[in-house]
Amino acid sequence: MRFYRTLLHLYPAAFRAEYCDELSLAFAERMRELSGPIVSAMIILAALADVIPNAIGVHWDFLRQDLVYAARSLRRTPGFTLTVVLVVALGVGANTAVFSLADFVFVRPLPYPHADRLLKLWQGDTEEAGYNEVSPANYRDWKAMTSSFAGMGAYWRRAANLVSASEPQRLEMVRATPELLPLLGVAPLIGRFFTTEDAAAGQLIVLSYPLWQSRFGGDPNVIGTSVRLDGAPHTVIGVMPASFQFPDRSVEAWTSLVLHEDAFADRTDTFLEVVARLRPGTSSEQARRELKVVSARLERQYPKENKHIRTLVLGLREELSERARLLVLALCGATLCILLLCRGESREPLSRAGRPPRARARRTLRAWRRARAAAAPARHREPGDLVRRRHRGSRGSRGG
């Protein structure tokens, strides 16, 4: 009987409070008639067969009648109802957008293998706040004078006009050294990356997945074809997967960047963004200490150009500034307030629609009592029959 009483919690609370004892007695009387070696299993199956379908039917009918009653009540004030629906829709939309942004910034893992070992290196001044891009000369020296990194690559953004068989298109692009794309750890969908030898031989381009689909129709034979960027021919050698969006989703292609000797002449010419991957077993703190030593050595070697120059090491996720992080958190707090406001606004019409439920429940229970009296003697009926009879008797009164 304890198992059966536990199953009765599947019924609505008002129904259970009124008829729990009676249903239990009816079920106990029915179970006394059972006998045999598997009586326990028969009791459990009988309890499940009796309670579950009837409880589902009672809840569904209650829900249907409540929704009909609420819709009827809300139709009486269409202007107020429309206002509340719009406010709730705006609140839900704002919360979805802001918390999607928060998920991307704080929670979602970066789409690179072992992304925790990827670092962004910046060049700063010890006497000034903030940081800048890196000069090619300092990038070359950091790469040659450190041992904490398995690889280091650099890039810079640019826009270019793409000319192929169809009309010209303005592209947001990245010019990258041959080391950059491989160290990120994401393989091309088709084709390959450019190597140092390739880049020295000619201009090459790797397409993003959206550009490959929109401009070239997803044609796998695009590999090896030639396109013109600002009038210069480039050979297509690869296409990246749809999930690859480095450094962000606005970038549509990556071209080879070769730093010639004249690029290293001016150590104050800072335009490169540098990405490095830590060696296994090396921490970011160890890399910071090593780069601090390297920066001090370069300052002694180039006292004029590298005076007060320091190296800032950040994880790819940490690259987001503290001010931007606080802005995202502030937006989350603001949208939570909007959500609470929407909750209050939405409760008002629902409370209007739901003011009579206690009276309706009392009428329903009275109808169940009348059905019980008409169905006497009840103890000879199945418990499920009692539920169905009383529930059918309640429908008219709940609709009132």
C-alpha positions as CSV (number, residue, x, y, z in Angstrom):
1,M,0.0,0.0,0.0
2,R,2.9,2.4,0.6
3,F,3.8,2.0,-3.1
4,Y,0.2,2.8,-4.1
5,R,0.0,5.8,-1.9
6,T,3.3,7.1,-3.4
7,L,1.8,6.7,-6.9
8,L,-1.2,8.8,-5.8
9,H,1.0,11.8,-5.8
10,L,0.7,11.8,-9.6
11,Y,-2.8,13.1,-9.2
12,P,-3.5,16.8,-8.7
13,A,-3.1,17.9,-5.1
14,A,-6.8,18.9,-4.6
15,F,-8.0,15.5,-5.9
16,R,-5.4,13.7,-3.9
17,A,-6.3,15.5,-0.6
18,E,-10.0,14.7,-1.1
19,Y,-9.8,11.1,-2.3
20,C,-6.5,9.6,-1.3
21,D,-7.9,7.5,1.6
22,E,-10.9,6.3,-0.4
23,L,-8.8,5.2,-3.4
24,S,-6.4,3.4,-1.1
25,L,-9.2,1.5,0.7
26,A,-10.7,0.5,-2.7
27,F,-7.3,-0.7,-4.0
28,A,-6.6,-2.6,-0.8
29,E,-9.9,-4.4,-1.0
30,R,-9.2,-5.3,-4.6
31,M,-5.8,-6.6,-3.7
32,R,-7.2,-9.0,-1.1
33,E,-8.8,-11.0,-3.9
34,L,-5.4,-11.7,-5.5
35,S,-3.4,-14.8,-4.6
36,G,-0.6,-16.8,-6.0
37,P,3.2,-16.9,-6.0
38,I,3.6,-13.7,-7.9
39,V,1.1,-11.6,-6.0
40,S,3.7,-8.9,-5.3
41,A,4.4,-8.3,-8.9
42,M,0.7,-8.4,-9.7
43,I,0.0,-5.7,-7.1
44,I,2.7,-3.4,-8.5
45,L,1.5,-3.9,-12.1
46,A,-2.1,-3.3,-11.0
47,A,-1.1,-0.1,-9.1
48,L,0.8,1.3,-12.1
49,A,-2.1,0.4,-14.5
50,D,-4.6,2.0,-12.2
51,V,-2.9,5.2,-11.4
52,I,-0.7,6.3,-14.3
53,P,-3.3,6.5,-17.1
54,N,-6.0,8.0,-14.9
55,A,-3.6,10.6,-13.4
56,I,-2.5,11.7,-16.9
57,G,-6.1,12.1,-18.0
58,V,-7.0,14.2,-14.9
59,H,-4.0,16.5,-15.4
60,W,-4.7,16.9,-19.1
61,D,-8.3,17.8,-18.6
62,F,-7.4,20.2,-15.8
63,L,-4.9,21.9,-18.0
64,R,-7.2,22.1,-21.0
65,Q,-10.0,23.6,-19.0
66,D,-7.6,26.1,-17.3
67,L,-6.2,27.2,-20.7
68,V,-9.7,27.6,-22.1
69,Y,-10.7,29.7,-19.0
70,A,-7.5,31.8,-19.2
71,A,-8.0,32.4,-23.0
72,R,-11.6,33.5,-22.4
73,S,-10.5,35.8,-19.6
74,L,-7.7,37.4,-21.6
75,R,-9.9,38.0,-24.7
76,R,-11.9,40.4,-22.5
77,T,-8.8,42.8,-22.4
78,P,-7.0,42.3,-25.7
79,G,-5.0,45.6,-25.5
80,F,-3.5,44.7,-22.1
81,T,-2.9,41.1,-23.2
82,L,-1.1,42.3,-26.4
83,T,1.1,44.7,-24.4
84,V,2.1,42.0,-21.9
85,V,2.9,39.5,-24.7
86,L,5.1,42.1,-26.5
87,V,6.9,43.0,-23.2
88,V,7.6,39.3,-22.4
89,A,8.7,38.6,-26.0
90,L,11.2,41.5,-25.9
91,G,12.5,40.4,-22.5
92,V,13.0,36.9,-23.6
93,G,14.7,38.0,-26.8
94,A,17.0,40.4,-24.9
95,N,17.9,37.7,-22.4
96,T,18.6,35.1,-25.1
97,A,20.9,37.5,-27.0
98,V,22.8,38.7,-23.9
99,F,23.3,35.3,-22.3
100,S,24.4,33.8,-25.7
101,L,27.1,36.5,-25.7
102,A,28.0,35.6,-22.1
103,D,28.2,32.0,-23.0
104,F,30.5,32.7,-25.9
105,V,32.7,35.0,-23.7
106,F,32.9,33.1,-20.5
107,V,31.8,29.5,-20.9
108,R,32.0,28.0,-24.3
109,P,35.4,26.4,-25.0
110,L,37.4,27.8,-27.9
111,P,37.2,25.7,-31.1
112,Y,40.9,24.7,-31.1
113,P,42.6,21.6,-29.8
114,H,44.3,22.3,-26.4
115,A,43.1,25.9,-26.6
116,D,44.4,26.5,-23.1
117,R,47.9,26.4,-24.5
118,L,47.3,29.1,-27.1
119,L,48.5,32.5,-26.0
120,K,48.4,36.0,-27.5
121,L,51.5,38.1,-27.2
122,W,51.4,41.9,-27.2
123,Q,54.0,44.6,-27.0
124,G,53.6,47.4,-24.3
125,D,55.4,50.2,-22.6
126,T,56.3,49.9,-18.9
127,E,55.6,53.6,-18.4
128,E,52.2,53.6,-20.2
129,A,49.0,51.7,-19.8
130,G,47.7,49.4,-22.5
131,Y,49.4,47.5,-25.2
132,N,50.0,47.5,-28.9
133,E,50.7,45.1,-31.8
134,V,54.3,43.8,-32.2
135,S,57.0,44.9,-34.6
136,P,58.3,42.3,-37.0
137,A,61.8,42.7,-35.5
138,N,60.6,41.9,-32.0
139,Y,58.5,39.1,-33.3
140,R,61.5,37.6,-34.9
141,D,63.6,37.9,-31.8
142,W,60.9,36.5,-29.4
143,K,60.6,33.5,-31.7
144,A,64.3,32.9,-31.8
145,M,65.2,33.6,-28.2
146,T,62.4,31.7,-26.4
147,S,62.1,27.9,-25.7
148,S,58.7,27.9,-24.0
149,F,56.7,27.7,-27.2
150,A,56.1,24.9,-29.6
151,G,55.3,27.4,-32.3
152,M,54.7,31.1,-32.9
153,G,53.0,32.8,-35.8
154,A,51.9,36.3,-36.7
155,Y,49.3,38.0,-38.8
156,W,47.7,41.3,-39.7
157,R,44.3,42.2,-41.0
158,R,43.6,43.9,-44.3
159,A,40.8,44.3,-46.8
160,A,41.1,43.4,-50.5
161,N,39.0,43.2,-53.7
162,L,38.5,39.7,-54.9
163,V,38.2,39.3,-58.7
164,S,37.3,35.9,-60.2
165,A,34.9,34.6,-62.8
166,S,32.0,36.6,-61.2
167,E,31.7,40.2,-60.1
168,P,34.3,41.7,-57.7
169,Q,33.8,41.4,-54.0
170,R,35.3,43.2,-51.0
171,L,36.8,40.8,-48.5
172,E,37.9,41.0,-44.9
173,M,41.2,39.0,-44.9
174,V,44.2,38.1,-42.8
175,R,47.7,37.9,-44.0
176,A,49.4,35.2,-41.9
177,T,52.9,33.8,-41.6
178,P,53.1,30.1,-42.6
179,E,53.4,29.1,-38.9
180,L,50.1,30.6,-37.8
181,L,47.3,28.3,-39.2
182,P,49.1,25.0,-38.4
183,L,49.7,25.9,-34.8
184,L,46.0,26.6,-34.2
185,G,45.5,22.8,-34.7
186,V,42.5,22.9,-37.1
187,A,43.0,20.9,-40.3
188,P,41.7,22.3,-43.7
189,L,38.4,20.8,-45.0
190,I,40.0,20.3,-48.4
191,G,43.5,21.2,-49.6
192,R,46.3,22.3,-47.3
193,F,48.0,25.2,-45.6
194,F,50.8,27.2,-47.2
195,T,54.3,26.5,-46.1
196,T,57.4,28.8,-46.0
197,E,58.6,27.4,-49.3
198,D,55.1,28.0,-50.9
199,A,54.9,31.5,-49.6
200,A,58.3,32.4,-51.0
201,A,57.4,31.0,-54.4
202,G,54.1,33.0,-54.9
203,Q,51.0,34.4,-53.3
204,L,48.6,31.8,-51.9
205,I,45.1,31.9,-50.4
206,V,43.1,29.7,-48.1
207,L,39.3,30.3,-48.2
208,S,36.8,30.3,-45.4
209,Y,33.9,27.9,-45.6
210,P,31.2,30.7,-46.2
211,L,33.3,32.3,-48.9
212,W,33.8,28.9,-50.6
213,Q,30.1,28.3,-50.5
214,S,28.9,31.7,-51.6
215,R,31.5,32.6,-54.2
216,F,32.6,29.2,-55.5
217,G,29.4,27.1,-55.0
218,G,31.2,24.6,-52.7
219,D,33.2,23.3,-55.7
220,P,36.0,21.0,-54.5
221,N,37.8,21.6,-57.8
222,V,38.5,25.2,-56.6
223,I,41.9,24.0,-55.3
224,G,44.6,25.1,-57.7
225,T,42.5,27.8,-59.4
226,S,43.7,31.4,-59.5
227,V,41.9,34.5,-58.2
228,R,43.0,38.1,-58.1
229,L,43.3,40.2,-55.0
230,D,43.7,43.9,-55.7
231,G,45.0,42.9,-59.1
232,A,47.6,40.4,-57.8
233,P,47.1,36.7,-58.7
234,H,46.7,34.2,-55.8
235,T,46.4,30.5,-56.0
236,V,43.7,28.8,-53.9
237,I,45.3,25.9,-52.0
238,G,42.8,25.2,-49.2
239,V,39.4,25.6,-47.6
240,M,38.8,25.8,-43.8
241,P,35.9,24.1,-42.0
242,A,32.7,26.0,-41.2
243,S,33.6,26.1,-37.5
244,F,37.0,27.8,-38.1
245,Q,36.6,31.6,-37.5
246,F,40.0,33.0,-36.7
247,P,40.5,35.6,-35.4
248,D,36.7,36.2,-35.8
249,R,33.8,35.4,-38.0
250,S,34.2,38.5,-40.2
251,V,37.4,37.1,-41.7
252,E,36.8,35.4,-45.1
253,A,40.2,34.3,-46.3
254,W,43.9,33.9,-45.2
255,T,46.8,34.8,-47.5
256,S,50.5,34.1,-47.0
257,L,52.7,36.7,-45.4
258,V,56.4,36.7,-46.0
259,L,58.4,39.1,-43.8
260,H,61.4,40.3,-45.9
261,E,64.5,41.8,-44.4
262,D,63.4,45.4,-44.9
263,A,60.4,44.7,-42.6
264,F,62.8,44.3,-39.7
265,A,64.5,47.6,-40.1
266,D,62.2,49.7,-37.9
267,R,61.6,48.2,-34.5
268,T,58.9,50.8,-33.7
269,D,56.7,49.8,-36.6
270,T,54.1,47.7,-34.7
271,F,51.4,46.0,-36.8
272,L,51.7,42.3,-36.2
273,E,49.4,40.3,-33.9
274,V,51.3,37.3,-32.5
275,V,49.9,33.9,-31.4
276,A,52.0,31.2,-29.7
277,R,51.4,27.7,-28.5
278,L,53.0,26.5,-25.3
279,R,55.1,23.4,-25.2
280,P,53.5,20.5,-23.3
281,G,54.4,20.7,-19.7
282,T,55.1,24.5,-19.9
283,S,52.9,26.9,-18.0
284,S,51.9,30.4,-19.1
285,E,53.7,31.8,-16.1
286,Q,56.9,30.2,-17.2
287,A,56.5,31.7,-20.6
288,R,55.9,35.2,-19.0
289,R,59.1,34.9,-17.0
290,E,61.1,33.9,-20.0
291,L,59.7,36.7,-22.2
292,K,60.4,39.2,-19.4
293,V,64.0,38.1,-19.5
294,V,64.0,38.3,-23.3
295,S,62.5,41.8,-23.2
296,A,65.2,43.0,-20.8
297,R,67.9,41.6,-23.0
298,L,66.4,43.3,-26.1
299,E,66.2,46.6,-24.2
300,R,69.9,46.4,-23.5
301,Q,70.6,45.4,-27.1
302,Y,68.4,48.2,-28.6
303,P,68.3,50.9,-25.8
304,K,66.6,53.5,-28.1
305,E,64.0,51.4,-29.9
306,N,63.1,49.0,-27.1
307,K,63.3,51.3,-24.2
308,H,60.6,50.4,-21.6
309,I,59.2,47.8,-24.0
310,R,57.6,44.9,-22.2
311,T,55.7,41.8,-23.3
312,L,52.1,41.1,-22.3
313,V,51.0,37.4,-22.4
314,L,47.3,36.6,-22.5
315,G,45.2,33.5,-23.2
316,L,43.0,33.8,-26.2
317,R,39.9,34.1,-24.0
318,E,41.7,36.5,-21.6
319,E,42.4,38.9,-24.5
320,L,39.0,40.4,-23.9
321,S,39.6,43.5,-21.9
322,E,38.4,43.9,-18.3
323,R,36.1,46.7,-19.3
324,A,34.5,44.5,-22.0
325,R,34.0,41.7,-19.5
326,L,32.4,44.1,-17.0
327,L,30.1,45.4,-19.8
328,V,29.0,41.8,-20.5
329,L,28.3,41.2,-16.8
330,A,26.4,44.5,-16.6
331,L,24.3,43.5,-19.6
332,C,23.5,40.2,-17.9
333,G,22.4,42.0,-14.7
334,A,20.3,44.4,-16.7
335,T,18.6,41.6,-18.6
336,L,17.9,39.7,-15.4
337,C,16.1,42.8,-14.1
338,I,14.1,42.9,-17.4
339,L,13.3,39.3,-17.0
340,L,12.0,39.9,-13.5
341,L,9.9,42.8,-14.7
342,C,8.5,40.6,-17.5
343,R,7.7,37.9,-15.0
344,G,5.7,40.4,-12.9
345,E,3.9,41.7,-16.0
346,S,3.1,38.3,-17.2
347,R,1.8,37.2,-13.8
348,E,-0.8,40.0,-13.7
349,P,-3.0,38.8,-16.6
350,L,-2.5,35.2,-15.6
351,S,-3.6,36.1,-12.1
352,R,-6.6,37.8,-13.5
353,A,-7.4,34.7,-15.5
354,G,-6.7,32.5,-12.5
355,R,-8.7,34.3,-9.8
356,P,-11.7,31.8,-9.8
357,P,-9.7,28.5,-9.5
358,R,-10.4,28.0,-5.8
359,A,-14.1,28.5,-6.4
360,R,-14.0,26.2,-9.4
361,A,-12.0,23.6,-7.4
362,R,-14.7,23.7,-4.7
363,R,-17.4,23.2,-7.3
364,T,-15.4,20.4,-8.9
365,L,-15.0,18.6,-5.5
366,R,-18.7,19.0,-4.9
367,A,-19.4,17.4,-8.3
368,W,-17.0,14.6,-7.4
369,R,-18.9,14.0,-4.1
370,R,-22.2,13.9,-6.0
371,A,-20.7,11.4,-8.5
372,R,-19.4,9.3,-5.5
373,A,-22.9,9.3,-4.0
374,A,-24.5,8.2,-7.3
375,A,-21.8,5.5,-7.7
376,A,-22.5,3.9,-4.2
377,P,-21.6,1.4,-3.0
378,A,-18.1,2.6,-4.1
379,R,-16.1,-0.1,-2.4
380,H,-17.1,-2.6,-5.0
381,R,-15.8,-0.5,-7.9
382,E,-12.3,-0.3,-9.3
383,P,-10.2,2.6,-8.1
384,G,-9.7,3.7,-11.7
385,D,-13.5,3.7,-12.2
386,L,-13.8,6.1,-9.2
387,V,-11.3,8.5,-10.8
388,R,-13.0,8.4,-14.2
389,R,-16.5,8.9,-12.8
390,R,-15.6,11.7,-10.6
391,H,-13.4,13.4,-13.2
392,R,-16.2,13.2,-15.8
393,G,-18.6,14.6,-13.2
394,S,-16.2,17.5,-12.6
395,R,-15.9,18.7,-16.2
396,G,-19.1,20.7,-16.3
397,S,-18.4,22.5,-13.1
398,R,-14.7,23.3,-14.0
399,G,-15.8,24.9,-17.2
400,G,-18.1,27.3,-15.3
